[in-house]
Amino acid sequence: MNAWPAVEHTGIRELHGPLVVVGDVDGVGYDEVAEIRLPHGERRHGVVLEVDRDLAIVQVLEGTAGMARAGGGVAFAGTPMRIPVGDQWLGRACNGRGEPIDGGPPIVGDRTAAVAGAPMNPVLREPPADPVVTGVSAIDALTTLVRGQKLPVFAVAGLPYLELACQVAAQADTAGKRFSVVFAAMGLTHADAGYVRDALAERAREGELVMLLNTADDPVIERILTPRLALTVAEDLAFTGGREVLVVMTDMTSYAEALREVSAARGEMPARRAYPGCLYSDLASLYERCGRLRAHPGSVTIIPVLTMPAGDITHPVPDLTGYITEGQVVLSAEAHGRGVYPPVEPLASLSRLMRHGAGPGRTRADHLPVAAQLTAALARAAQARELADLVGVAGLAEADRRHLGFATVVERELLGQRPDERRDLDDTLDRAWRALLVLDDTDLTMLPAALVAQHRREPAP
């Protein structure tokens, strides 16, 4: 807990959106914690955004509604924001400020950590390695998630990205290792927040989950704090507690819009689409808090989920996210329209670190060649589909018709699954083989002939 000094500043100059401008301050620094006292005794909390001579700009986490310039005061703690860390977070559900919403006691502990975090020393950073099996075939087969990786999900509003995020959070695991999930949600409706709690209830009961839920009617400034709290908790669970930690953050577009609102309130010069010019570095300060550290147990893996306004992948949030992260899983409105769940578009999705987490000694020896052949055959099927739109299916060559049938089997047998269905990796790869065997041997040019012959001889499960 912060020890608040006796000095309280009463020179509140301005109230502007979520910001308070305090005058006649001395010795106050950036990122310092503040406590705001209202005339009727209510206490609110804030963080110093900027200091200019004797002025301090404070963002109020609870918002400035109901505040007045006269009659209140602001005290500064002299330190950046810190929170208790440790295993006591596991199994708990909190709001975006870390206050319990599950009826339990406040989270306290002997150790604290700065919410702002610190960048990983690149000299001590280990490359990502070994798989995180999500139980979702579309991800495990074709865009394998690797421990220490940051792999975003790109979606359009209206697609079931929240369901997919919850499914991954509920099912993901690393074989033989202590595993935990930190789920941070920003801007949820109350119905969606209830869905998240129900979907992740079992993992919470097992003491493997931390939930931080910021709802749409919570102060917008809280959304800026939520992912930082989540990553601070995750870093301690990983590098002090020795756990493999998966952090799922949704929706990062909602987070970026909160940044834009604060930037506008501060009067900053806007950049692309009115987002602040610091958006790239701000997103990087979150995404780069994942990885593995030499001589430290555990790892932090991040799945940021974001919506693309109007489906525009060049929108600043997905565009900048793509520069920082190591691949993407793209959800398709067309696949969703065909009733496929999850509606992953395999040809637009990739994991740049897949080779570090799949193959012999990690998943299965045939995983990488199977994934390569699936992708090549799906690309051929996409070409055949375009040609069929011009000349009709009857006008296609036999090989093109085989690939169209193959794409249908992939969608039905491999990509499509129930939101509550967890598939192990062997089941996923066996399904991939069943789809590939629809094709002739002459179509399977990326697989060893002996391996193809072996699977054609094996009886179907």
PyMOL commands that set and color helices and strands:
alter all, ss='L'
color gray80, all
select helices_A, chain A and resi 87-89+137-142+161-171+190-199+201-205+222-239+252-265+272-274+279-287+309-311+316-324+333-337+346-348+354-356+367-391+393-395+398-415+425-436+441-443+449-457
alter helices_A, ss='H'
color red, helices_A
select strands_A, chain A and resi 12-16+19-22+32-37+43-52+55-60+73-80+82-85+92-95+111-114+125-126+131-132+145-146+153-155+179-188+209-215+244-250+292-293+299-307+327-330+350-351
alter strands_A, ss='S'
color yellow, strands_A
deselect
rebuild
show_as cartoon
